[in-house]
Amino acid sequence: MDSCKAILEQIDTLIDRGGAACLKDLCGVLQRERPHYNWVGFYFVEGEELVLGPFVGAPSPHVRIPLGKGICGAAVAERQTVVVADVNADLRYLACSLETKSEIVVPIEHGGHILGEIDIDSHTPDAFGTDDRALLEEIARRLAPVLAEKAAARRQL
């Protein structure tokens, strides 16, 4: 868990710094610190869709995903983390890359509302363990109030 602590310290620094690049930088930290994280990104809930936000990795053909579709949509619909050990065996998977073998999607929830999610793909089968889940759920918990504040500010405009 020491590596998780070090990652969380870096994430906290980014969150405190804020700014437009914070989430993209966060993706970069995760990809650098966890080599099995081949694609790291955010999707945000906008109406009845998930809209792709900052990410690192290959471009995704899925810039908008209807809620309830794919593994990303399932995480929102189920309001919980979804871990898929073998994406090719999961009928919900929306193929992005032939190299992707496993995926984890962690909802970001605040005040009973799903704001978005952290989505990570790996080229390694069954890549995500309990430490990955715990780390990403903690990052989502720390990001939630910041994202909620930003969403409220946008609604004020």
N, C-alpha and C positions, 0 to 999 in steps of 0.2 A: 504493500500500500504506500510505501515511500515514494514511488514514482507518481502515484496518484496525487499525493500531497504536493509534490513539486509542480505537477501540471496545474493543480488548483491554485497554487500561488501565482503562477503565470496568468491564469485566467482572471483571477481577482485583480491583478494589475491592469489587464486590458479593460475589464469592466469599469474600474475606477477611472481610467483614462478616458473612456467613452469615445465619442466621435464616430464618424461614419465608417471608419476602417476597423472598428473594434471587432465586429463579427467575422469579417474576412480574416483578420489576424488570428482570432480564436480558432478558426478552421485550420490555419497554417500551423499553429502550435500543436493541435491534436494530431495532424498528419505527420509532423516532424517527430513528436514524442511517441507516437504509436505507429510504427512502420506498417502494421497490418491495416491501417486506416487508409485505403487507397483513394476514396472520394469522401469528402467531408463537406456538408452543407446544411443550410437552413431552408425550410419552407415556412411560409407564414399564411395564416388563415385570412382570406379575403372573401367575404360573402360565403359562397358554397364551394370555394376552391382553395387549394393550397397553391401558393405562388412561390416560385424559386427565388431565394434571396442569395446572399453571399455564399460562395463555395470555393473549394480548391479541388482540383482534379480535372478530368476530362469534361468537356461540355456535355450537358444533359439534354436529351431531346424532350424531357418532361419539365417544361417551365410552368405549366399549369396542370394540376391534378384535381379532378372532382373529389370532394369529400367522400370517403367510403371506398374509393378506388385504389387499387394497388396496396402495397404494404404501408406506404406513407398515409394513405387515406384510412387504412384499418387502424393505425395507431391513434388517429384522431377519433374515429368512431368508437373505438374501445376504451379511449381515454387512458391508455397505458402503453408501456414500452413493448415493442414487438421485436423479437429476435428471431431471425430466420437463418438456420444453419446451412441450408441448401436452397438457394433461390430458385433453382431449376425444378425443384420438387414442390414449390409453392405456387398454386394457381393464381394467387393475388399479385405475383411479381410482375411489374411493368419493366420489361427488359430495357436497360440503358446501355450495357456493355456486355459483350461475350465473356469478358474477363471476370466480371462480378460473380462471386460464388456464395457470399453470405452478406447479410444486411442487419443493421440494428437501427430502429427508429424510436426516438424518445420525445414524447410530447412535452411542450413547455406550457404549463398551466398556471394561471393566476386568477384568484377570486372566482374560481369555478368555471373559468373560460379558457379554452385552448387557444393560445396565441399563435402557436407555430410548433415547429419540431426540429430536432437535430437528426439528420439522416446520414448514416455512414455505411459505405459499401466496402467490401474487402474482396481481394482476389484469392483469398484463402478460404477454403471450406470451413465451416464451424469456427469462425475466427473470434467470436465474441463471448467472453466468459463473464462470470459474476463481477469481476473487478471492472470490466469495461462498462457493464450495466450500471454499477454503483457510481462510477466516475461520471458518466454521461447524465445520469439522473440528478446528481449533485450539481453539475454545471447548469442543467435546465432549471433547477430550483434557484440557483443564484442569478440566472439571467431573467427569470420571470418578472420580478418587480421592475427591472430596468426596461424591459420590452413593454410592460403594461403602461409605464409612465410615458414612453414614446408614443404608444398607440393613443393614449388619452390626449396628448398634446396635438397629435394629428387631427383628432376629432374636433378639437377646439378651433382649428383653422377654418 
